[in-house]
Structures are given as C-alpha cells and as structure tokens.
Amino acid sequence: MTMKFARMSVWLLCTLGFSASVSAQDSAPGLAAPTPGAIDNAFPAKAPYSPYVGRNFPTCPYFGDTHLHTSFSMDAGAFGARLTPSDAYTFAKGNEITASMGERVKLSRPLDFLVVADHSDGMGFCPLIFSGAPAIMADPQGRNWNEMVHNGQGAAAAIDIIVSFSNGKISKAIMPLPGTTMFLQERAYTSPIWYTP
C-alpha cells in the first residue's frame, strides 16, 4: 500500500465516520473529526533520515551480573559457594558447569557481561579450608573448620569464620596475609599468574 493511498484511506474513514456520528448526535461525547492537516502530520511525506527518531525505548539492552562472589570470597565460600572465578566466567559464557550443589546447570543464553567481585581480604582462604591444605590441617582452628564443613556444619563454620575474621581472631598461621607462607600458598591456589616462587 502506497503512502498516498494510506493517507487518503485514513482521511476518508475518519471524515465519513466521524461526520456521520456527529451529524446523528451533535452533542455526543468523543473525539472530534480529524482535520486534513492532522492526517498529513500523522503520515509525513518523507521518512526521517534516522530510523531512531521518535524512539524512547532501548533497542539493545544488555543482561549480566555486576556483583558476583565465588568460593574465593570468605563469606560466599564459607556459606557453600564452591565455584571459582573461572567457573563463573565459563557459566556466564553459556557453557554447562556443575553448580555448588552438584547439579549440571546452563543459562538459556550467555550473559553480555559478568563482574566477579570477590573480596580481597582472605581471598582464596575458603578453598584452602575445604581442600584441607596442609597448613590448614596443621592448625587446630583450620582443622576444626575443615571438619565442620565436611560434617554438614558448613553454616556454623561460616559464622565462626566470619566472626573470627571480624574480630581479628583467625590464627596467623593460617590467615593468608602478605609476607606469610599461607599468602603464597593461597596465591598459588587461586591464580598461578600471581605466584612466583
């Protein structure tokens, strides 16, 4: 249908339909008959140069996650997260992974972006506890948390770890602080790029 024919059809329908109803009921509520100028404005003679003129909605939204914690963050790891940053990015790209609870999972479509926002304090501490790293198992506090996690008391271990960390009462022998052996072990575990023997 050409633009000229469309304009003429709308004008005829509006003029005939509205004039018939107005002449039948001069005081009827409703819309007034459109003027020929209003119809011309509804169908401009020339299409705009840009197809986006007049759009007031996003045409390309992005979907993702701006704040994700993995097992490397002390709080998330203590409460059961077992995935690494690498696992998180693999999942975000639309690949299938095994979730922390053992189920196979996959997104219906990949994310457009992902921000892994793991905490810097104690980064990688929880994977060392879960795996039973030698230095962790040699320390009574670390061994206790490892046993709690493996005996189904993960939530209690998580609270104890967080409270101990908040109060500065994690054994210095197992806390990965710069300059300590645990810091180097933790860095070797979390990212081989950071570790330089």
DADA-V46468 format. One record per residue. PHI is phi in whole degrees, -180 to 180 (999 if undefined). PSI is psi as a letter, one per 40 degrees, with the letter a starting at -180 (none if undefined). OMEGA is omega in whole degrees, 0 to 359 (999 if undefined). Layout:
# DADA-V46468
PHI	PSI	OMEGA
PHI	PSI	OMEGA
This chain:
# DADA-V46468
999	h	181
-77	i	181
-63	d	181
-64	d	180
-64	d	179
-62	d	180
-62	d	182
-66	d	181
-64	d	180
-64	d	181
-64	d	180
-64	d	180
-60	d	182
-67	d	183
-66	d	182
-68	d	182
-66	d	182
-73	d	181
-69	d	179
-67	d	182
-73	d	180
-73	d	180
-70	d	179
-73	d	181
-138	g	183
-62	d	182
-105	e	182
-68	h	177
-73	i	178
141	a	182
-83	i	175
-77	i	178
-63	h	180
-69	i	176
-85	i	177
-58	d	178
-66	d	180
-67	d	179
-67	d	178
-62	d	179
-69	d	179
-70	d	179
-125	g	181
-60	i	182
-66	d	183
-125	h	177
-66	i	179
-64	i	180
-61	d	182
-99	h	178
-70	e	183
-94	e	179
-62	h	178
87	e	178
-79	h	178
-128	f	179
-138	i	179
-70	h	181
-106	e	180
-146	g	180
-71	i	177
-109	i	181
-123	h	179
-173	a	181
-132	h	184
-100	e	183
-159	g	181
-118	h	175
-109	i	177
-113	a	179
-64	e	180
-72	d	175
-83	h	186
-59	d	183
-70	d	181
-65	d	179
-63	d	181
-66	d	181
-92	e	171
122	e	177
-65	h	181
-120	e	182
-85	i	179
-93	i	174
-57	d	178
-61	d	177
-61	d	182
-62	d	179
-68	d	177
-61	d	179
-64	d	182
-62	d	179
-77	e	177
97	e	179
-90	i	180
-81	h	177
-136	i	172
-100	h	183
-72	i	182
-57	d	181
-91	e	175
97	e	180
-84	i	172
-79	h	182
-136	i	178
-157	h	177
-74	i	177
-70	d	174
-152	i	181
-64	i	173
-76	i	176
-82	d	178
-157	i	176
-149	h	175
-115	h	174
-85	h	187
-114	f	180
-65	i	179
-70	i	178
-79	d	180
-71	h	178
70	f	182
-57	h	179
85	e	182
-65	d	183
-65	d	176
-59	d	177
-67	d	178
-66	d	183
-63	d	183
-79	e	181
72	f	178
-54	i	184
-52	d	181
-66	d	178
-66	d	183
-71	d	179
-79	e	181
-103	h	182
-57	d	181
-66	d	179
-64	d	179
-62	d	179
-60	d	180
-66	d	178
-60	d	180
-66	d	178
-61	d	181
-62	d	183
-78	e	177
-104	e	176
81	e	179
-111	f	183
-59	d	181
-65	d	178
-65	d	177
-64	d	180
-60	d	181
-64	d	180
-65	d	178
-63	d	183
-66	d	179
-65	d	179
-63	d	179
-65	d	181
-62	d	182
-94	e	180
67	f	184
-113	f	172
-86	h	181
-53	h	179
-63	d	180
-69	d	183
-115	e	181
-77	h	182
-76	g	178
-104	i	179
-53	h	179
93	e	180
-102	i	177
-63	d	180
-62	d	179
-61	d	180
-68	d	178
-65	d	180
-64	d	179
-66	d	178
-65	d	181
-74	d	187
-80	d	181
-159	h	180
-60	d	180
-66	d	183
-77	d	189
-89	h	174
-130	h	185
-66	none	999
